[in-house]
Amino acid sequence: MNHQILIVEDEPSIVITLEFLLKQKGFTPQIARDGIEAMTFLENHQPDLVILDVMLPGKNGYEICQSIRHETRLDRTKVLLLTAKGRVADVEKGKAVGADAYLTKPFAIQSLMDQVDQLLAN
């Protein structure tokens, strides 16, 4: 199945890496470079997965995740928070706003791809 994945990330090197890896696995990645761009995309599309940075211009990842969880048409959309914020309180906040998974930067590519596969299998 050709899954649509929204990458919401403002760091160009991470965007390039994620886009390349996801395309290699046969996924269809879309890119949003800030929170406003992500919300605009989500108003018009229903991605299978959102890989979401927390610290973004415009609207932060916690707010975006919470918006996704309050939108019934996005009930099937999985959210993977990918962020440098790795304190226990940050992880708990991510889970509280509805994230399905939480990975901290720097991340191991294999761990990220395993997480993506696991989320899309559910």
N, C-alpha and C positions, 0 to 999 in steps of 0.2 A: 504494500500500500504506500502511496506517495503522500507522506505526511507534510503538512505545512507547519513550519516553525518560525515564529517571530523572535528575532534576536533584538533585544533592547539594550544597547551598549553604546557608550560615548567614547570608548577607547578604540581608535582605528585598528591597532594591531590585534586586539582581541576579536573585533568584528571580522577581520580578514581570516583569522585562524578558524573561528567557528563556522563561517560561511563555507570555507574550503572543506572542512571535515564533514559537515552536514551534507554538502553536495556529493561528496565521495560515497556517502552511505545511501544516496538516492533520495534524500529529503529535499524539500523545496523551502529554502530559507528566505525570509523577508527581513529587512533591516529597518530599525527605527533608532535614530541616534540621540533622541531625548524623550522625555516623558510625554510631551505634547504630541509628538509624531507617533508615539506608541498608542496613545488614546485615540487619535484620528484613525489609525489603522484598525484598531479593535472595534470602532464604531461600524466599520464596513466589512469586516472579515471575522471568521471564526477559526483561528489557528488551532492545531492539535496541541501545541506546546508553545509556551512563551519562556525563553531564556532571558531572565530579567536582572539587570544590574540594580542595586539599591540606590547608589548615589548618582543621580542623573539631573541634568538641567531641566527646568520646567515643572516636572512632577516626579517625585521619588518613587522608587520601586515598590515600597510598602503601599503607597497610595494607589499605584496602578494595580497591584495584586488585589487589594481590597475592592477596587472598582470591578475587576474581573469577577470576583466572587459574588458581587451584588447584581450581576447581569445574568439572568437566567439562560439566555441564549448561549452563554459561554460556559455553561455547566460542565461540559466535557473537556474544556481547555485545561491542560495541566500547566503548572507554573513552577519553574526551577529558578530560585534566586541564586545568582552568581555574583558574589561581592567580596570586597576586602574586609567588610565588617564581620569579624568572626567571633566576637565575644558571645558568651552564653545568652546574654540579654538580647543580642541582635538576632540570634537563631530563634529564640522564643518569640520575639516579635514577628519574625517571618512566618512562623507557624501560626501565630495568632491571627494574622491577616489572611491566612488561607494558602500559603505556599505548600506545594506537594513535596518539594525537596529544597535543600539549601547547601550550596557548595561555596567554600571560601577561596579567594584568589590569594596566592597563585594556586592554580588547580592542575592536577595531573590529567592530561588529555584522555587517557584510558578511563579514568574514574568518571569524567564528564560524559564520555560517550556511553559508558555502561549505565549511567543514571538516565540519560536520554532514552536508551533502549528500554529500560525498565519502566519509565513513565509512559512511553507510547504503547507498551504491551498491555497496560491496564485499561 
